[in-house]
Amino acid sequence: MQMPYRRLGRSGLKVSVLSFGSWVTFKDQLDVDNAVDCMAAASDAGVNFFDNAEAYAGGESERIMGDAFRKLGWERHSYVVSSKFFWGLHKGPNTHHTLNRKYLLEAIDASLERFGLDYLDLVYCHRADPDTPIEETVRALSDVIDRGKALYWGTSEWTADEIRAAWDVADRYGWHKPVTEQPQYNLLHRRRVEQEYARLYEDIGLGTTVWSPLASGLLTGKYLDGVPEDSRATLEGYGFLRDRLTDGRYDDALQEFKTVADELGCSMAQLAIAWCAANENVSTVITGASRAEQVTENMGALEVLDRLDDELVERVGGIFGAGR
């Protein structure tokens, strides 16, 4: 199956239904050469959207991805790249956990320098900032776009009320509106995408670039027998993942999920990714990998997506209940 492309909300920007992100893997598991291999494998499958964030690996993830773009020699028009801002790389009242104007205008310049790019296609507010007036944040992001440093902006893990407030402010003053949200979405984490944002898809044309389709690897089934040595759960600082992935509460559901995957002749990971992509309100599903072979495996979800009818989607979703 060829890669489908979907509009990012009501914008005209089209993104591949499966995309590639750098969280956890870049620097911690991938150097530049490995990143080149993974990104090339993704591009070969039709991926055109590559997701990143200022906070990933303390800025090194952006630097590695930028180096990979240059090594790959891709023309700038051929890919879409994003970054996210909020956490900051420096401690201080105006550089950490903020979306104020000073931080945002400085952060985009530093991000472009690390990437080695003239502009980003998409920038996100990585979390909401209750201490900065929403008008200030929206105006700053609109100015970033007007100055040609980004083309679109969105939010990540904002509530529906926060997204609507930002959209309303932009609409009132004629500023650039947020076009997308980046929430977690998988078989275990569904409420926000399926319920909380439901009105926003129709009312403001919200797009979604969802992350963690495999629930940090739980839905691959590889943790049923413990933690593999090459897992991200073995990395320093990710003990919280190890505890969550091995607590056993989903073992019965995972065995049932594996039965469905076996019936379809696919891996559990491919089924989990395809199930997310089957949601018409999902613009793209961000996948990750620590080696090119994993990228190719994940892209096999496209064949599964082509076979998922409404009945199968409901059956798979019912295995884990309504999720959170």
N, C-alpha and C positions, 0 to 999 in steps of 0.2 A: 504493500500500500504506500502511495506517495504521501509525503508530509502535507497535511492540511494547514492552511493559514487562516487565522481569525482576526477580525478587527479588534483592536484594543478598546473595548467599550464603544462609544459613539465616535471616537476619533477615526481618522482614516488610516492610522498606522496598523499594518498587518504583522502579526507575530506567529511563529510556528506554534502549533498546538502543543508540542513538546519543546522545551527549551533547556538550557544548560546553565547551572549556577555554581558558584565557587565556594559557598559557605563550608567551613570545616576543612575541605580538602586542599585548597590552594595554600601552599607553604607547609601546612601541617602534614600533608600526605603527598602533595604534588610540587615538583619544582617546575621551572619553565619548560623544559623539554617534555615532561610528562603532560603538562597542561596543553602544549601544542598537540600532542597525540590525541588527547581527549577532545579538544575543541575541533580538530580536524575530523575525527570520527563523527562528532555531532553534526558538523556542517555537511559531511557526506550524506547524512541521513535526512538533510533538509532543514536542520535547525538554523534559525537566523537571529535568535534572541539569546543574549548572554548576560546573566545577572550577577551583580557584585554589590559590595557595600564598603563604605569607608572603614567601618569597624572590623571587617573580616581580616584577621591576622594583622591587626594594627596598621592597616594601609598596604601591607605587602601583597595582599590578594589582588588589589587593583594594579599594582606594579607588575606582578607576574602576568596578569591577563593582558596588560598593555604590551609587554614584551612578546607575548605569544601572538598577538595580532600582527606585530611587525615581522616576526619570523614567518608567519603564515603568508604574509604579503597580500592579505585580502584588501580589496578596494573598499573604501569607507562606506559607500552606498549599499554594500552587500550584507551588512549586519546591523543589528540593533543592540546597544549596550546600555546598561543601567548602573546606577549606584544609589546608595541610601545614606542619609545624614540624620544624626541626632546624638548618638553616643559620644562622638568627638574623640580625638586622639590625644588631647592634652587636658590635664586637670586645670580647672579654673571656672569662675562663674559664667564666663561667656564662651567657653570652648567645650563644655561637657554637659550632656543631658539638656540640650536646649535647641530651640528652633528660632532664636532671635535673628534679626537681620544681619548683625555683625557676623555671627557664626556662619550662617548660610552662605553669604557672599564670599567669605574667606574659604569655606569648606569646598565649594565648587571649584575654585581656582586650584586648590591643593590637589583635589581629586584629578582634575584634568592634567596636572603636571605629572602625577604618578602614572596615569594611563598613557601619557604622551599623546593625547588627543586634543583636537580643537573644540569639540563639543561632545556631550552625552545625549543620547536619544531620549532618555527617561531618567528622572531623578525622583526619589521618594523621600518623604519624611518618615524615618524609620520607626518612630513612635510619636504619639501626640505629646505636646508640651503644655501643661496647664498653666505654666508661669508666664507664657508669652501670649499677648493678645492674638487671636486668630487672624485679625486683619493684618498684623505685622508679618506673620509667617506667609500668608497668601500673597501679599504684595511683594515680599522678597522673592518668592518662587516665580511670580509673574515677571519680575524684573530680570531674573536669571534667564528666562526664556526670551524676553525682549532683547537682551544683550547677546543672544545667540550661543549661550553656553550650554543650553539644554533645549530640547524641542517640546517635551511634554513633562508633566509632573503628576505624582500620585502620592498615596499614603501606604503605610504598612502597619497592620495591627491596630488600626483606629476603630473606634466604635462607629456604628451607623450614624449616631447623632453628631459625632465630631466630623465625619465626612460630609454630611449634609450642611453643617454650619460652614465649613470651608467652601463648599460649592456655592452656597447662598451668598457669602461675602464676595466671592469672585464674580458672580452674576450681577450683584448690585453695583459694583464699581467698574465692570467691564474688564476685569483682569482674567488671566488665563485660569481656567477651571481644572481641578484634578480630574484625570481621566480614568484612573485605575487604583485599585487597592491590592496590596500583597498580603493575604492572610494565610495562615496555616490551613490546609485542607487535606483530609484523608478519611479513611473509613472509621477512624476512631475520633476524629475531630471535625464535626460537620455543622454544628449549630449556627456558627457565625455566617458561613457562606450560604447555607440553605435557608436560614430563617431570618437572622438579624438584618442581612443586607437585601432581603427579598424585594422590598419596595424600591431600593436604589437602582436596581437594574432597569426598571421601567421608567422611574421618575427622572433620573439624571443620566442614565446610560452608563452606569458604572461597569468598567472592565475589571477582571481579576487575573493576577499572575500568581497562582497559588504555589506554596512551598510545602515541603515535607510530605509528598504523596505516599511515601513508604513508612511514615511515622518513625523516622530516624532509623529505619531498617527493620523494625519489628515485623512489618507486613511481608518481609521477604522470607520469614520462617527460619532464618539462619541462627536465631537465638534460642530456638527450642531446645538445643542441646548444649547451651552455654555460649560464651563469647568467643568468636573466632579471633585468632591472633592479629589479623589485619583489619579488624573492625575499628571504626572511629571511637567506639566505646572504650577502647584500650588507651586512647590518647590522654596525655596529661591534661587535667582540667575538665574532662568529660565523664567523671565518675557518676554524675547525676543521670547520664544516659544509660550507663551500665546497670544501675540499680533499677531503672524503669523498664529496661528491655528484658530483664531476667526475673521479674517478680512472679511470673507464671499465671497471672490472672486471665490472660487471653489464650492460653494454650489450647483449650477445647475449641474456641472459635477459629483459631489459626489452623487447626487440623481440618475443620469443616471447609475453611477457605481454600486450603490446599486441595481438597477433593474437587472443588469447582475448577481450580486451575488445571488439575490433571485431566478433567473431562474436556477442557478446552485445548489441551495440549500445549500449555504455556507455563511460564514460571509464575510464582506468586507475585513477584515484583512487577511483572508485565501486567498482570490482572489488576493489581492495585493502582498502577499508573493509568491504565486504560479506563478504570472506573471513574477516576477523577476527571479525566478528559471528556467523558461521556456527558458531563454536566454542561448544558448549553450556556450557562453563565460563567464558565471558566474560559478565559481567553487563552491561557497557556499554563501548562503544568511544568514547573521548574524541577528538573532532575539533576542529580549530582553523581559523580563517580570518581574513583581514585585510580582508574586505569581505563584504557581505551576499550578493552573487552566489556567492561561494565556499561560503557556508553552504548555499544552495539546491542547488548542485552536489553537495556532500557528502551531503546528505540524499537525493539520488537513489540512493544505495547501498541504500536500503530496497527498491526495485524489483528490484535485482540480487539481494539476499539472498533474496527470494521465489523466485528461479529457480535458486539454487545447490543442486544435489543433491549427494550424497556423491561421486559420480563427478567432478563438476566441481571440488569442493573439493580432492579428491586431485590432479586434473590441475594445477590452479593451484599448489598447494603444491609439486608436483614440479618446477616450473620452476626454482625457486631452491634445490632440495635441502632438507635438513633445517634450514638456517639455523643460527644460533648458539644 
